[in-house]
Amino acid sequence: MNYRLLCVDDDPSIREVLEVALTRAGHSVELAGDGAEALAKAGSGRFDLIVLDVGLPERDGFEICRILRRDSDVPILFLTARDDEVDRIVGLELGADDYVTKPFSPRELAARVAAILKRTTRTATGDAVFTRGVLRIDPARHLVEVDGNRQSVTAREMAVLERLVAHPDQVLTRVQLVDAIYGTGVQVSDRTLDSHLRNLRAKLRDAGCPDAIETLHGVGLRMGPCTGQAA
């Protein structure tokens, strides 16, 4: 499978090594040379993984990771010239998935990336079945059940539910939901997204699950407890 990666490093020679190694491994690679560029690219497109240098100028990799983790669970692999256990612990506690110390073997780096992708994209294989309260979602069979009763949903509505229930405690932005429904880079009006959400909420409410989707005004949406009771 071809994955889309963002590689962030202020050293052009390191960026070149990353691009060559990961392209040879079959991935699509985009590059960024500093934190501002990294945040801009991460915010405008959906990536399957980010390779992030800790020692970036102005905003270091730790700060970039903190910002990304506010509304994204994209896998992050840190690169650093510092072989310090404290740094590794800090990085992992911030939400990084792995940590590679410079100088590194391009082959090892590609293997680490492959391992992370295998671990974090298993739910995309279509085999996962999600259960939350009275709600059960089986994307592979396009099946949604509320308290054992099957509900009819469109493909767009299933995409919303799958994205939310796969990350039940994460608040998702409207942009992330649009990407989940239509794919990255597609321009969709707020009214269109609101229509999908309104229809999906109405179906779930009528089925006996009015608390399936929670809105945090000005922030985004997240999966509700799905207790079958009004919020």
SVG drawing of the C-alpha trace seen along z (x, -y; Angstrom):
<svg xmlns="http://www.w3.org/2000/svg" viewBox="-37 -31 63 40">
<polyline fill="none" stroke="black" stroke-width="0.4" points="0.0,0.0 1.2,-3.5 1.3,-5.8 1.6,-9.5 4.4,-10.7 5.6,-14.2 9.3,-14.4 10.5,-17.4 14.1,-18.3 16.1,-21.6 19.1,-19.8 18.7,-19.6 21.0,-16.5 18.9,-14.7 15.7,-15.6 17.2,-14.1 18.1,-10.9 14.6,-10.6 13.0,-11.2 15.1,-8.7 14.8,-6.0 11.1,-6.3 10.3,-6.7 12.2,-3.5 10.1,-1.9 7.0,-2.7 5.7,-5.8 4.7,-9.2 6.9,-11.8 6.5,-15.5 9.2,-17.6 9.3,-20.5 12.4,-22.4 11.0,-24.0 8.1,-23.9 6.0,-26.5 6.1,-24.7 5.4,-21.4 2.3,-22.7 1.0,-24.3 1.4,-21.1 0.1,-18.9 -3.0,-21.1 -3.7,-21.2 -3.4,-17.5 -3.9,-14.2 -0.7,-12.2 -0.4,-8.6 2.8,-9.4 5.2,-12.3 8.9,-11.9 9.8,-14.9 13.2,-16.2 13.5,-17.3 16.1,-19.9 14.2,-22.3 14.9,-26.1 12.5,-28.4 9.8,-25.7 11.4,-22.4 9.9,-19.0 8.5,-18.6 6.5,-21.8 5.3,-20.8 4.2,-17.4 2.3,-19.2 0.4,-21.3 -0.4,-18.4 -1.6,-16.3 -4.3,-18.9 -6.5,-17.6 -4.6,-14.8 -3.5,-11.2 -1.2,-11.0 1.7,-8.7 4.9,-10.6 8.5,-9.2 11.0,-11.6 14.5,-12.1 17.2,-13.5 20.9,-14.0 20.6,-13.5 20.8,-10.0 19.3,-10.8 16.7,-8.6 15.0,-11.6 14.4,-13.1 13.0,-9.7 10.7,-9.6 9.5,-13.2 8.9,-12.5 6.9,-9.3 4.9,-11.0 4.0,-13.7 2.4,-11.1 5.3,-10.1 5.2,-6.5 8.9,-5.9 12.3,-7.6 15.4,-7.2 18.7,-8.7 21.0,-10.4 23.1,-9.2 20.7,-6.5 20.5,-3.7 18.0,-4.6 17.0,-0.9 16.3,-0.8 14.4,-4.0 12.2,-2.6 11.6,0.5 10.6,-1.5 8.2,-3.5 6.7,-0.3 6.2,1.1 4.4,-2.0 2.2,-2.0 1.3,1.6 0.4,1.1 -1.6,-2.1 -3.5,-1.3 -4.9,2.1 -8.4,0.6 -8.3,-0.4 -8.2,3.2 -12.0,3.5 -11.9,6.2 -12.5,3.9 -15.9,3.9 -16.5,1.0 -18.8,1.1 -19.7,-1.9 -22.6,-1.7 -25.6,-0.6 -24.0,-1.4 -22.2,1.2 -20.5,0.4 -19.1,2.9 -17.6,0.9 -16.7,3.9 -20.3,5.0 -21.7,1.4 -23.6,2.3 -24.8,0.0 -26.9,1.3 -28.4,-0.5 -29.3,1.9 -29.3,4.8 -31.5,3.1 -30.0,2.4 -30.0,-1.2 -29.7,-2.5 -26.9,-4.9 -25.3,-6.3 -21.6,-5.8 -20.9,-9.4 -22.6,-8.9 -20.7,-5.6 -17.4,-7.4 -18.3,-10.0 -19.2,-7.3 -16.2,-5.1 -13.8,-8.1 -15.4,-9.1 -15.8,-5.7 -12.2,-4.7 -11.0,-7.6 -13.7,-7.9 -12.0,-10.2 -10.5,-12.5 -12.1,-15.7 -12.1,-15.9 -12.1,-19.2 -14.5,-19.8 -11.6,-19.6 -10.7,-16.1 -14.3,-15.0 -14.4,-16.3 -11.2,-14.5 -12.7,-11.3 -15.8,-11.6 -14.5,-13.0 -10.7,-12.5 -8.0,-15.0 -8.0,-18.3 -11.7,-18.3 -13.5,-21.6 -16.8,-21.0 -19.0,-23.7 -19.9,-23.8 -23.5,-23.4 -22.8,-20.1 -21.1,-18.7 -23.8,-20.0 -26.3,-18.2 -24.6,-14.9 -24.3,-15.4 -27.9,-16.5 -29.2,-13.5 -27.0,-11.0 -27.9,-12.5 -31.6,-12.3 -31.3,-8.6 -29.5,-7.7 -31.8,-9.7 -34.9,-8.1 -33.2,-4.7 -32.8,-5.4 -29.3,-6.8 -29.5,-10.6 -26.1,-11.0 -24.0,-9.4 -22.2,-12.6 -21.1,-15.5 -20.3,-19.0 -17.7,-21.1 -18.5,-24.5 -15.6,-26.2 -13.5,-23.1 -15.0,-20.1 -16.9,-16.8 -16.3,-13.6 -18.1,-10.3 -20.6,-10.5 -21.1,-7.7 -24.0,-6.1 -25.9,-5.2 -29.2,-5.5 -30.2,-8.4 -30.5,-12.1 -27.4,-14.1"/>
</svg>
